[in-house]
């Protein structure tokens, strides 16, 4: 502090040299939610685009997905010869699975893909809540489709699982960006610990959605109508697990430890109901038996996922 009460900051010479700071260079201060100040050059508010070059090949789709998750903004696909139409179809196919990627330049030997999403403008918690709402409805519809042998409804569940995957990949990208760039973490109001929790929670939610899609893919054909008692038992078990799922996710997002005890109670109830479903299988034919056994295994897996989510709430 100077004699007239002015405060000033001395910058490390090595940092000034690396970033080319000179007299008159504009600097920025960003205040975090915990009161910390992050100092950076003005240009750092607009992060440089990260570019990667790929060659057409059998693993191209996987490579594009990988670079997207790692936070690359420009993905250039180049070939010494004309890029085959099959490769172009592969690129367009993977772009449908990744939010924000668009082809911005294309010619005979090159395809340039750009991510048009600004990570600091998106909230991980909002994405997770959206994922939760989608997967919760998917589970309900999967059970309904199974008990009513509604293959059309089952098909919509599987289709919605693709949208869940899209949002999941988007969240992974945002979290990775936030962990590698603290200014992004501050802008989305997420600490590194929050980012880790969001990453684990989103993975569990995505797994819950996959399990719902698995039930939907095993929906019996209409000529294998389920007995009334079996249908009633499956519906009741599905409702209990759905309530358990909601309580577990809300416990993490709201940091409400009282919801964890509710998860435990619902788990015990759900497992008892699963035993009731298993008893209802006695005497059924092999066709329905195999399909329903697969659904029961999926329901048990959902219970385990819910417990893992609730455990995450304890850690927070």
C-alpha positions as CSV (number, residue, x, y, z in Angstrom):
1,X,0.0,0.0,0.0
2,X,1.4,3.4,-0.9
3,X,1.3,6.4,1.4
4,X,-1.9,7.7,-0.1
5,X,-3.7,4.4,0.5
6,X,-3.5,3.0,-3.0
7,X,-3.0,-0.8,-3.3
8,X,-1.0,-2.4,-6.1
9,X,0.2,-5.9,-7.1
10,X,3.7,-6.9,-8.2
11,X,3.7,-9.5,-11.0
12,X,6.3,-12.3,-11.2
13,X,8.8,-11.5,-13.9
14,X,8.7,-15.0,-15.4
15,X,4.9,-14.8,-15.8
16,X,5.2,-11.4,-17.4
17,X,7.8,-12.6,-19.9
18,X,6.0,-15.8,-20.8
19,X,2.7,-13.9,-21.6
20,X,4.3,-10.9,-23.2
21,X,3.0,-8.4,-20.7
22,X,4.2,-4.8,-21.3
23,X,3.5,-1.3,-20.1
24,X,-0.1,-0.6,-21.1
25,X,-1.2,-4.2,-21.5
26,X,-4.8,-4.7,-20.4
27,X,-5.2,-7.2,-17.5
28,X,-8.4,-8.7,-16.1
29,X,-9.4,-9.8,-12.6
30,X,-12.1,-12.4,-12.2
31,X,-13.6,-12.8,-8.7
32,X,-14.6,-16.4,-7.8
33,X,-17.5,-17.4,-5.6
34,X,-15.1,-17.9,-2.7
35,X,-13.6,-14.4,-3.0
36,X,-10.4,-15.4,-4.9
37,X,-9.2,-13.1,-7.6
38,X,-7.9,-14.7,-10.9
39,X,-5.5,-12.5,-12.8
40,X,-4.9,-12.8,-16.5
41,X,-4.1,-10.9,-19.6
42,X,-7.1,-9.5,-21.4
43,X,-6.7,-11.9,-24.3
44,X,-7.1,-14.9,-22.0
45,X,-10.8,-14.1,-21.7
46,X,-10.9,-15.4,-25.3
47,X,-9.1,-18.7,-25.2
48,X,-7.2,-19.8,-28.3
49,X,-8.8,-22.4,-30.4
50,X,-7.2,-25.8,-30.0
51,X,-6.7,-27.6,-33.3
52,X,-5.9,-31.2,-34.2
53,X,-5.4,-32.9,-37.5
54,X,-6.6,-36.4,-38.3
55,X,-6.3,-38.8,-41.2
56,X,-9.2,-40.9,-42.6
57,X,-9.0,-44.4,-41.2
58,X,-11.0,-47.2,-39.5
59,X,-10.8,-45.4,-36.1
60,X,-11.8,-42.0,-37.4
61,X,-15.2,-41.8,-35.6
62,X,-13.6,-42.8,-32.3
63,X,-10.8,-40.3,-32.7
64,X,-13.3,-37.4,-33.4
65,X,-15.2,-38.4,-30.3
66,X,-12.0,-38.5,-28.3
67,X,-10.8,-35.0,-29.5
68,X,-14.3,-33.6,-28.8
69,X,-14.1,-34.8,-25.2
70,X,-10.6,-33.5,-24.8
71,X,-11.8,-30.0,-25.6
72,X,-10.5,-29.4,-29.1
73,X,-12.2,-26.6,-31.0
74,X,-11.1,-27.4,-34.6
75,X,-10.7,-30.9,-36.0
76,X,-9.2,-31.0,-39.4
77,X,-9.5,-34.2,-41.4
78,X,-7.0,-34.3,-44.3
79,X,-6.1,-36.8,-47.0
80,X,-3.6,-36.9,-49.8
81,X,-6.2,-38.4,-52.0
82,X,-9.9,-37.6,-52.5
83,X,-11.9,-38.4,-49.3
84,X,-14.3,-41.2,-50.0
85,X,-18.0,-40.7,-49.6
86,X,-18.1,-43.4,-46.9
87,X,-15.7,-41.4,-44.8
88,X,-17.9,-38.3,-45.2
89,X,-20.9,-40.3,-44.1
90,X,-18.9,-41.5,-41.0
91,X,-18.1,-38.0,-40.1
92,X,-21.7,-36.8,-40.5
93,X,-22.8,-39.8,-38.4
94,X,-20.5,-39.0,-35.4
95,X,-21.5,-35.3,-35.6
96,X,-25.1,-36.2,-34.8
97,X,-23.9,-37.7,-31.5
98,X,-21.8,-34.7,-30.4
99,X,-23.5,-31.4,-29.5
100,X,-22.0,-28.3,-31.0
101,X,-19.8,-29.8,-33.8
102,X,-20.4,-28.5,-37.3
103,X,-18.6,-28.8,-40.6
104,X,-17.4,-25.3,-41.5
105,X,-15.2,-26.2,-44.4
106,X,-15.1,-29.1,-46.9
107,X,-13.4,-29.9,-50.2
108,X,-12.2,-33.0,-52.0
109,X,-9.2,-33.6,-49.6
110,X,-10.2,-31.9,-46.4
111,X,-13.0,-31.6,-43.9
112,X,-12.9,-29.0,-41.1
113,X,-15.1,-29.5,-38.1
114,X,-15.5,-26.7,-35.5
115,X,-17.1,-26.8,-32.0
116,X,-19.4,-23.8,-31.8
117,X,-20.1,-24.1,-28.0
118,X,-18.7,-21.7,-25.4
119,X,-18.2,-23.9,-22.3
120,X,-18.4,-21.0,-19.9
121,X,-21.9,-20.2,-20.9
122,X,-23.3,-23.7,-19.9
123,X,-24.1,-24.9,-16.5
124,X,-23.1,-28.5,-15.7
125,X,-25.8,-28.7,-13.0
126,X,-28.5,-27.7,-15.5
127,X,-27.3,-30.4,-17.9
128,X,-27.4,-33.0,-15.2
129,X,-30.9,-32.0,-14.2
130,X,-32.0,-32.3,-17.8
131,X,-30.3,-35.8,-18.0
132,X,-32.1,-36.8,-14.8
133,X,-35.5,-35.8,-16.1
134,X,-34.9,-37.6,-19.4
135,X,-33.6,-40.8,-17.9
136,X,-36.4,-40.8,-15.2
137,X,-39.0,-40.7,-17.9
138,X,-37.1,-43.3,-19.9
139,X,-37.3,-45.8,-17.0
140,X,-41.0,-45.2,-16.5
141,X,-41.7,-45.7,-20.2
142,X,-39.5,-48.8,-20.4
143,X,-41.4,-50.5,-17.6
144,X,-44.7,-49.5,-19.2
145,X,-43.6,-50.8,-22.6
146,X,-42.4,-54.1,-21.1
147,X,-45.6,-54.8,-19.1
148,X,-47.9,-53.8,-22.0
149,X,-45.7,-55.4,-24.7
150,X,-45.7,-51.9,-26.5
151,X,-42.8,-52.1,-28.9
152,X,-43.5,-48.6,-30.3
153,X,-43.1,-47.1,-26.9
154,X,-40.0,-49.2,-26.3
155,X,-38.5,-47.9,-29.6
156,X,-38.8,-44.3,-28.3
157,X,-37.0,-45.2,-25.2
158,X,-34.0,-46.5,-27.2
159,X,-34.1,-43.4,-29.4
160,X,-34.0,-41.1,-26.3
161,X,-31.0,-42.9,-25.0
162,X,-29.0,-41.4,-28.0
163,X,-30.0,-37.9,-26.8
164,X,-28.8,-38.8,-23.3
165,X,-25.5,-39.8,-24.7
166,X,-25.2,-36.5,-26.6
167,X,-25.8,-34.5,-23.4
168,X,-23.5,-36.8,-21.4
169,X,-20.6,-36.2,-23.9
170,X,-21.3,-32.5,-23.8
171,X,-21.0,-32.5,-20.0
172,X,-17.8,-34.4,-20.1
173,X,-16.3,-31.8,-22.4
174,X,-17.4,-28.9,-20.2
175,X,-16.0,-30.6,-17.1
176,X,-12.7,-31.3,-18.8
177,X,-12.4,-27.7,-20.0
178,X,-13.2,-26.4,-16.5
179,X,-10.5,-28.7,-14.9
180,X,-7.8,-27.5,-17.3
181,X,-8.8,-23.8,-17.3
182,X,-9.7,-22.4,-13.9
183,X,-11.3,-19.3,-15.5
184,X,-13.9,-21.5,-17.0
185,X,-14.5,-23.2,-13.7
186,X,-15.1,-19.8,-12.1
187,X,-17.5,-18.7,-14.8
188,X,-19.6,-21.8,-14.4
189,X,-19.3,-21.5,-10.6
190,X,-17.9,-25.0,-10.2
191,X,-14.9,-25.9,-8.1
192,X,-12.6,-28.8,-9.1
193,X,-14.3,-31.0,-6.6
194,X,-17.7,-30.0,-8.0
195,X,-16.4,-30.9,-11.5
196,X,-15.3,-34.3,-10.3
197,X,-18.7,-35.0,-8.7
198,X,-20.5,-33.8,-11.8
199,X,-18.4,-36.2,-13.9
200,X,-19.2,-39.2,-11.7
201,X,-22.8,-38.3,-11.3
202,X,-23.4,-37.9,-15.0
203,X,-21.7,-41.3,-15.7
204,X,-24.1,-43.0,-13.2
205,X,-27.1,-41.2,-14.8
206,X,-26.0,-42.2,-18.3
207,X,-25.7,-45.8,-17.0
208,X,-29.2,-45.6,-15.6
209,X,-30.4,-44.5,-19.0
210,X,-28.6,-47.4,-20.7
211,X,-30.2,-49.8,-18.4
212,X,-33.7,-48.4,-19.2
213,X,-32.9,-48.8,-22.9
214,X,-31.8,-52.4,-22.2
215,X,-35.3,-53.2,-20.7
216,X,-36.9,-51.6,-23.7
217,X,-34.9,-53.7,-26.2
218,X,-36.2,-56.9,-24.4
219,X,-39.9,-56.0,-24.6
220,X,-41.9,-59.2,-25.3
221,X,-43.8,-59.4,-28.5
222,X,-47.6,-58.9,-28.3
223,X,-48.3,-62.6,-28.5
224,X,-46.4,-63.0,-25.2
225,X,-48.8,-61.1,-23.1
226,X,-47.6,-61.0,-19.4
227,X,-49.8,-62.3,-16.6
228,X,-51.7,-59.6,-14.7
229,X,-49.9,-60.3,-11.4
230,X,-46.5,-60.2,-13.0
231,X,-47.3,-56.9,-14.7
232,X,-48.6,-55.4,-11.5
233,X,-45.4,-56.5,-9.6
234,X,-43.1,-55.1,-12.3
235,X,-44.9,-51.8,-12.4
236,X,-44.8,-51.4,-8.6
237,X,-41.1,-52.3,-8.5
238,X,-40.4,-49.8,-11.3
239,X,-42.2,-47.0,-9.4
240,X,-40.2,-47.7,-6.2
241,X,-36.9,-47.6,-8.1
242,X,-37.9,-44.4,-9.9
243,X,-38.6,-42.7,-6.5
244,X,-35.3,-44.0,-5.2
245,X,-33.5,-42.6,-8.3
246,X,-35.1,-39.2,-7.8
247,X,-34.2,-39.1,-4.1
248,X,-30.6,-40.1,-4.8
249,X,-30.0,-37.5,-7.5
250,X,-31.7,-34.7,-5.5
251,X,-29.5,-35.7,-2.5
252,X,-26.4,-35.0,-4.5
253,X,-27.5,-31.8,-6.2
254,X,-29.2,-30.3,-3.2
255,X,-26.7,-31.7,-0.7
256,X,-29.6,-33.0,1.3
257,X,-28.3,-35.8,3.5
258,X,-31.9,-36.5,4.8
259,X,-32.7,-37.8,1.4
260,X,-30.1,-40.5,1.7
261,X,-32.0,-42.3,4.5
262,X,-35.0,-42.3,2.1
263,X,-32.9,-43.9,-0.6
264,X,-32.0,-46.7,1.9
265,X,-35.6,-47.3,2.8
266,X,-36.7,-47.4,-0.9
267,X,-33.9,-49.8,-1.7
268,X,-35.1,-52.3,0.9
269,X,-38.6,-52.0,-0.4
270,X,-37.5,-52.4,-4.1
271,X,-35.5,-55.5,-3.3
272,X,-38.5,-57.1,-1.6
273,X,-40.6,-56.2,-4.6
274,X,-38.1,-57.8,-6.9
275,X,-38.5,-61.0,-4.9
276,X,-42.2,-60.7,-5.5
277,X,-41.6,-60.4,-9.3
278,X,-39.4,-63.5,-9.2
279,X,-42.1,-65.5,-7.4
280,X,-44.6,-64.4,-10.1
281,X,-42.3,-66.0,-12.7
282,X,-43.0,-69.5,-11.4
283,X,-44.7,-71.7,-14.0
284,X,-44.2,-69.3,-16.9
285,X,-43.0,-70.4,-20.4
286,X,-39.4,-70.0,-21.4
287,X,-40.0,-67.1,-23.8
288,X,-41.5,-64.8,-21.1
289,X,-39.2,-66.2,-18.5
290,X,-36.0,-65.3,-20.3
291,X,-37.2,-61.8,-21.2
292,X,-38.5,-61.0,-17.7
293,X,-35.3,-62.4,-16.1
294,X,-33.4,-59.9,-18.2
295,X,-35.7,-57.1,-16.9
296,X,-35.3,-58.2,-13.3
297,X,-31.5,-58.1,-13.7
298,X,-31.8,-54.5,-15.1
299,X,-33.9,-53.4,-12.2
300,X,-31.4,-54.8,-9.7
301,X,-28.7,-52.9,-11.5
302,X,-30.7,-49.7,-11.2
303,X,-30.9,-50.2,-7.5
304,X,-27.1,-50.5,-7.3
305,X,-26.7,-47.3,-9.5
306,X,-29.0,-45.4,-7.1
307,X,-27.0,-46.5,-4.1
308,X,-23.8,-45.3,-5.8
309,X,-25.4,-42.0,-6.5
310,X,-26.5,-41.7,-2.8
311,X,-22.9,-42.5,-1.7
312,X,-21.7,-39.6,-3.8
313,X,-24.0,-37.3,-1.8
314,X,-22.2,-38.3,1.4
315,X,-18.9,-37.4,-0.1
316,X,-20.1,-33.9,-0.9
